[in-house]
Amino acid sequence: MALNPLVIHETAELLLACVCAELTLTAAKVEGQPGCPCRSCVVPGKPAWDDCAGDCSKTVTPGQLTVAFNGMVATSNFPVETRDVLGSRHCLPIRPAAEYVITLLRCAPSPDEGGCPPTCEELAASARILAVDAASLWNALQCCFPGTSDARRGQTFVMGPQRTVGPEGGCVGIEQRVTVSLPSCQCPVESP
């Protein structure tokens, strides 16, 4: 099966748009919850953690949201099976699936100028934002992403593990992995 050369990147852009929309929606519903960060982009490979606070204006939410393509697998039974199946099932049609890593970073509470650790109130506020962000990422994939395709129920995907990352370098956040079945077509046949 052949792939459209842009399908991997376009799928990453769809994921980014869905997550950003859900973060904005959640911020409107949950008092004190930041929305989609002003720094939101598709990145090559693992994102650098150099901009969780951002240099955004006060009218835009600081932080960093990234989507990165992490690799591909060939599958004959997606979404049940997402491991490499080449060589073991030549009779079954092989479909490509791509893994993406969504990373959402926010500012982590840090010690004050005197070296005192963050207060319990600051830590609790950060933990609340982190927990709401985790639910928002989940909701984006369950509610928005399936509606991004012309297919009857959208692109098929499997949610991988979600985990907390950090605090590190003043950042803390959520990392979500998702594997998406990519649309493909027949390989072109050369004309005589």
Salt bridges, closest charged atoms under 4 A:
GLU13 OE2 - HIS9 NE2 3.04
ASP51 OD2 - ARG39 NE 3.46
GLU81 OE1 - ARG83 NH2 3.47
GLU81 OE1 - ARG89 NH1 3.35
GLU99 OE1 - ARG177 NH1 3.55
ASP133 OD2 - ARG106 NE 2.86
GLU175 OE2 - ARG163 NE 3.01
GLU175 OE2 - ARG177 NE 3.77
